[in-house]
């Protein structure tokens, strides 16, 4: 088998599996900060109970995130050695900064968050929660900066030496604020908030349907809903901004996202469709001129299409098209669900609207799917480049690693991750069924 | 040996410090994992896991950050070593995964079977991590086959040479000793008394391994003592390291467990410094063609990146030390089990 494809599969698998957890850590970090702040301010034991329950869920997702995340830190070296040699001067700094500025902060204060209830004052515990949440966001910053540099490289020059050429930093801040970094960061973080918000909604709706822990569920649902409304609307805005950056810097990706073939013609946007790559057209329903409008503010403005690029410079069209449209579709549904919930909350009937609660129970899958599809669109849409316009993915693999070795590790990771996923779902389900502890209502913080 | 204090040398030292930090900190929790199955009682095993509960994750961050720093400062080393030792690193990653989830999952169910599975995972993974890290280190000291493009051209089995295996076992022994002292430090009662027995045995085990490794290094790898022959003043270092080792049983005998723990940490720092001086200025020695070695000069990032990274380290490291110190201070004293424990 092709070692490039195998290494891509492995990186995709390990990154996708890992990315089930960090969005929850990032988003639940915000949820925990809100809950604990309420607990401190209102002195209502209910918020204390909520905080402690969601800390337990947070602990589980965090553990899985750490376990699966270590792999990624080393996988650039193991599977993409040529890439690592080419970009290390630029890309390595972002990963190192993530370690120093994010991971230490996160893991250090996590200890207090999980185990420090009786060892520190409520204020210090609150501070630790804030630090953990900040750490999770810092981690997002550096990793998105690194990934965005692969999409829209900036702040470097290519230096040739006797042995090989490589990219070297010219301007650190231009690397950090590369053209797509900040908008992709905002879009990713909002996606993460949605993942956590809908988890909170799902668990709360489940309790309300079962008529268990009703007070707890109502209060949790309100916090989840506020976050869901904000994050899902924000995703729409940042998604649009992100699309414009893609249009400007990665036109081939944008063309693949909409299946737009003509080299230069006005482009529409599909709601649903199927790409016929042989005939270079899309069958589906859509709005003519919409893409032109979103990119240029004019429905008749031309958008660069796939045929403007030679065939070896085009990303796969069908997978990118479908992943992108599924993500957008899910995103729109999530906005609808959040706004509907907010409306019913205002009307005072939210907690009795059982059909919506039933949808909320399963809607937790929505943001997770959308996050995965979004990454798929971004990374498959970047192909055939590993660093856009600079280095091809096929040039990035490790010459020293054989296909057989990657097959073995790929199988190993697949088996381990399947097992971990089953165990994670099982333990999460146990914790949810177990519910908030009555004891947690009674505990007051005590100082030592 | 000329030793200009340039950026390359500074980063060589900083990577060494990161790895030393990793060894001193994660070393004890890997050691605790290695000793985990020696006691059969569920309560003891819980105490041991909870003794490292709040800190093991932060300790592992030293490895992750070390990896990131290596990527940024010496990308050629990061690329060559990790792709060259591919099967070994894949195994290491799987073990790190198992260790992490075993700690988290074990407590979630009271069933005997369930706990047995995670106890074994935790312990086997801890032993495996220690061995693999040691074997990787052993190969860096021994030298690995590289070609003119500085690609690894050896085989996985070639990495399992006797010297590397000896360093692997020595590393595991060192971590076991370090972990045993930690358990004594953090527990009381029955487990505390049992762990005292572990200390004696692990010290003996480590000293034997240490002696063998030192002899093997002097006999078979003359380049490791090259700088010392040229600069006899450096002999202070092995002497200090030996004194640190000898001080461990002394402190234990006098009941000063914390000083014993510090001594064990100092041993690690000493050993790491010996390795650093021995391999300098190489990072990965090419054998049999030393001219293809990865050195701190030909494997490094540009001076600009090394400077940027130095600024990042200057801002980050004091912060890291401050909150690592605070966490250890907050969780000082003997470990007690409560509702939030593992």
Contacts between the chains, C-beta under 8 A, distances in Angstrom:
chain1	res1	chain2	res2	distance
A	59	B	104	7.4
A	60	B	104	6.7
A	63	B	100	6.1
A	63	B	101	6.5
A	63	B	103	7.6
A	63	B	104	3.8
A	64	B	101	7.0
A	64	B	104	7.8
A	66	B	57	6.0
A	66	B	60	7.6
A	66	B	100	5.6
A	67	B	96	7.3
A	67	B	97	4.6
A	67	B	100	3.7
A	67	B	101	5.2
A	68	B	97	6.8
A	70	B	60	7.2
A	70	B	63	7.8
A	70	B	64	6.1
A	70	B	93	6.3
A	70	B	96	5.1
A	70	B	97	7.2
A	70	B	100	7.8
A	71	B	93	4.9
A	71	B	97	7.2
A	73	B	64	5.1
A	73	B	67	5.1
A	73	B	68	6.4
A	74	B	67	5.6
A	74	B	82	5.7
A	74	B	89	6.1
A	74	B	93	6.4
A	76	B	71	6.8
A	76	B	78	7.7
A	77	B	67	7.7
A	77	B	71	6.8
A	77	B	78	4.6
A	77	B	79	5.4
A	77	B	81	7.1
A	77	B	82	3.0
A	77	B	83	6.2
A	77	B	89	8.0
A	78	B	82	4.6
A	78	B	83	5.6
A	78	B	86	5.5
A	78	B	89	5.4
A	78	B	90	7.0
A	79	B	83	7.2
A	81	B	79	3.8
A	81	B	80	6.9
A	81	B	82	7.1
A	81	B	83	3.7
A	81	B	151	7.8
A	82	B	79	7.3
A	84	B	71	6.6
A	84	B	75	5.5
A	84	B	78	5.7
A	84	B	79	4.1
A	84	B	82	8.0
A	85	B	75	5.6
A	85	B	76	5.9
A	85	B	79	4.7
A	87	B	75	7.7
A	88	B	71	5.6
A	88	B	72	6.7
A	88	B	74	8.0
A	88	B	75	2.2
A	88	B	76	7.5
A	88	B	78	6.5
A	88	B	79	7.2
A	88	B	301	6.1
A	89	B	72	7.9
A	89	B	75	6.5
A	89	B	301	4.3
A	89	B	302	5.4
A	89	B	305	4.8
A	90	B	305	7.5
A	91	B	71	7.5
A	92	B	68	6.8
A	92	B	70	8.0
A	92	B	71	3.7
A	92	B	72	3.2
A	92	B	73	7.3
A	92	B	75	5.7
A	92	B	78	7.2
A	92	B	301	6.9
A	92	B	305	7.7
A	93	B	72	4.6
A	93	B	305	6.1
A	93	B	308	6.0
A	93	B	309	5.9
A	93	B	312	7.1
A	95	B	67	7.9
A	95	B	68	4.0
A	95	B	71	5.6
A	95	B	72	6.8
A	96	B	65	6.7
A	96	B	68	3.8
A	96	B	69	4.7
A	96	B	71	6.7
A	96	B	72	4.2
A	96	B	73	7.8
A	96	B	309	6.3
A	96	B	312	6.8
A	97	B	68	7.8
A	97	B	312	5.4
A	97	B	316	7.6
A	98	B	68	6.6
A	99	B	61	6.5
A	99	B	64	5.4
A	99	B	65	3.1
A	99	B	67	7.8
A	99	B	68	4.3
A	99	B	69	7.2
A	100	B	65	5.9
A	100	B	68	7.9
A	100	B	312	6.2
A	100	B	313	6.9
A	100	B	316	3.4
A	100	B	317	7.2
A	100	B	320	6.5
A	101	B	312	7.8
A	101	B	316	5.8
A	103	B	61	4.4
A	103	B	64	6.0
A	103	B	65	6.6
A	104	B	58	6.7
A	104	B	61	5.4
A	104	B	65	7.2
A	104	B	316	7.7
A	104	B	319	7.5
A	104	B	320	4.5
A	104	B	323	6.9
A	104	B	324	7.1
A	105	B	319	7.7
A	105	B	323	7.0
A	107	B	57	4.4
A	107	B	58	4.0
A	107	B	60	7.7
A	107	B	61	5.1
A	108	B	58	5.1
A	108	B	323	4.5
A	108	B	324	6.1
A	108	B	326	7.6
A	108	B	327	4.9
A	109	B	323	7.0
A	109	B	327	7.8
A	110	B	57	6.6
A	110	B	58	8.0
A	111	B	53	7.9
A	111	B	54	3.4
A	111	B	55	6.4
A	111	B	57	7.6
A	111	B	58	6.8
A	111	B	327	5.3
A	111	B	330	7.8
A	111	B	331	6.6
A	112	B	54	7.8
A	112	B	327	7.1
A	112	B	330	6.4
A	114	B	54	7.2
A	114	B	340	6.5
A	115	B	53	6.2
A	115	B	54	4.8
A	115	B	331	7.2
A	115	B	340	5.7
A	115	B	341	7.3
A	116	B	54	7.6
A	116	B	330	6.3
A	116	B	331	7.7
A	117	B	340	6.3
A	118	B	338	7.1
A	119	B	330	5.4
A	119	B	331	6.9
A	120	B	330	6.2
A	159	B	302	7.5
A	163	B	149	6.8
A	163	B	150	7.4
A	164	B	149	7.8
A	166	B	75	7.9
A	168	B	301	7.6
A	168	B	302	4.5
A	168	B	304	7.0
A	168	B	305	7.0
A	169	B	302	6.7
A	169	B	304	5.4
A	169	B	305	5.1
A	169	B	308	6.7
A	170	B	304	7.6
A	172	B	308	5.2
A	398	B	79	7.4
A	398	B	83	3.5
A	398	B	86	7.3
A	399	B	83	7.6
A	399	B	149	7.8
A	399	B	151	5.5
A	400	B	80	7.7
A	400	B	83	4.7
A	400	B	84	5.1
A	400	B	86	7.1
A	400	B	151	5.2
A	400	B	152	4.7
A	400	B	153	7.3
A	401	B	83	5.3
A	401	B	86	4.9
A	405	B	86	5.2
A	405	B	87	6.0
A	405	B	90	7.8
A	408	B	87	7.4
A	408	B	90	7.6
A	409	B	86	7.5
A	409	B	87	7.6
A	409	B	90	4.2
A	412	B	90	6.7
A	412	B	94	6.1
A	413	B	94	7.8
A	416	B	94	6.2
A	416	B	97	6.2
A	416	B	98	7.8
A	420	B	97	7.5
A	420	B	101	6.2
A	423	B	101	7.4
A	423	B	105	6.3
A	427	B	105	6.8
A	427	B	108	5.3
A	430	B	108	6.9
A	437	B	339	8.0
A	439	B	339	6.9
